[in-house]
Amino acid sequence: MDKKALKEAQEFLGKALSMIEGVRDDEQSSYDDKSDKWKEGEAAGRVEENINTLEEAIDQITAANDNIDSVLSN
């Protein structure tokens, strides 16, 4: 098993995770700053959906990183 490659993959996942979390945080801040009236519109729904999708990606990357940890510990 190429543990070096797996560790490198974890580094890439960590960078991707940080980037996606940053985008999600920016989107959430932008959403939070909008008026209540805006939040009732279609655009708000799309933004909420995007935030949720980013959160799912964060969860999946975290799970992938955990799975690699499991492989490396065997």
N, C-alpha and C positions, 0 to 999 in steps of 0.2 A: 504494500500500500504506500502511496506517495503522500506521506503526511505533510510534507512541505507544500505540496500543491493544495491540499485541503486547508492548511493554515492561510495560504495566500488567498484562497477563495473566501475564507472568513473575513479577511481584510477588505476585499472588494464588497462583500455583503455589508460590512460595517460602514463603509463609505456610502454605499447606496442607501442604507438605512438612515444615516444622518441627513442626506440630501432630501429624501422623501419626507422625513419628519419636519425638516425646515419648510418645505413647500406646504405640507399639511398645516403647520403652525401659522404660516402666513395667510393661508386661505381661511383658517378659523378666525384669526384676528380681523381680517377683512370682513368676514361674515358678521362677527360680533359687533363691529363698528357701524353696521347698516341699521337703518330705521326699522321699527317694527312693521311699518307698512310695506317696506321693501321685502321683508322676510315672509310676507304673505304671498308674494308673487312667484311666478314660474322660475325666474332666474335664481331665486333663493333655493328652490328645490333642487336645481341642477348643482348649485354650489354644495349643498348638503350631501348630495349623492357623490360628488367628487371627493369630499372630505371622508365620507364613509369608505369609498373605494381605496383612498390612500391609507386609511387605517387598516383595511384588510391586507393591503400590500405590506404594511409594517409588520402585522402579525405573521404573515407568511415568511417574510425574511427572517424574523426572529425565530420562528420555528425551524427554518432551514439551518440557521446558525446553531441552534440547540441540537439538531440532528447530527450536524458535523461534529459537534462536541462529543456526542455519544459514540460516534465512530472512532474519533481520536482517542477516547478513553479506553477502548477495547484492546 
